[in-house]
Amino acid sequence: GVFSLLFGSGREIGQALVADPRIQAVGFTGSRGGGTALMKTAQSRPQPIPVYAEMSSINPVFLLPEALRARGAQIAEGFVASLNMGAGQFCTNPGLVIAVKSPELDAFVEAAGDALKGSAAQTMLTPGIHDAYQQGVGRLSSNDKVREVARGQAGESAHPCQAGLYVTAAEDFLADPELQEEVFGATSLVIECTDLAEVKRVASQLEGQLTATLQMDDGDLDAAKALLPILERKAGRILANGWPTGVEVCHAMVHGGPYPATSDSRTTSVGSAAIFRFLRPVCYQALPEDLLPEVLRDGNPWGVSRLVDGKREA
């Protein structure tokens, strides 16, 4: 209730807030550089505090062979719709597509590229976000191991997001850590693998992610089983035959993941469990009834669901 919105240049306002001794915990959504800077500030205080930072994620989508063979065009349509949503300014935007090189993958790339060429440019939120997007696209465009498939329409607004689709080989992706860097906006990179074993190698080398998606059919079950133990260690949310840009506020939602997706992989920033980031447990041992919070007193005066000696009491 002290303020609703503060404006400032660079990271000065955020770091000043995190350094203030009255602040006891921090939630943050933004770049890896910004989140890391806040974490350093928080840890350098006389009293360090937790920073729950949601930062960088490229949200890999695994196109498994049978699904690609059966419905590649449909998958391409859903992929482009997800990629373009909100000019790609979603932390769950599908920025990486991984599949075995095949005629079916070629057809998917062609269909996705055709759809992307017709997509109108959307205005990005700020000039700074647009500049960072342009730099990210520039890294891909200037890499001689990366092939441009398609660009969307250029647009005429002050800071438009011109969508992009690129392709590279798995061996080149694995050899170049820069290709894992997030491009925050409507651009995605397709990784062509020689076989399913190389798909696993790519998965095992990925950084922490908010999401990982399996596009699969019944015939892909064994391939999905082989990937699942890797993905469980890489991502906070694993989904099948959907798109990661759909985030629901519900009890089951996990919107978190290993670094650099977040600074604390045990938490979620969306869903009912998100409140636990800002709660601290307190134990009342052998306190007189009159000193206990009313909700904890005998007889359950508030009628809440609680455990008493390990037994649930309504």
Helices and strands as residue ranges (DSSP letters): H 12-19, E 26-29, H 32-43, E 51-54, E 60-63, H 65-84, G 85-88, E 96-100, H 103-117, E 122-123, H 127-141, E 146-151, E 160-161, E 164-169, H 170-175, G 177-180, E 187-193, H 196-205, E 209-215, G 218-220, H 221-234, E 235-240, G 272-278, G 289-291, G 294-296, E 306-308, E 311-313
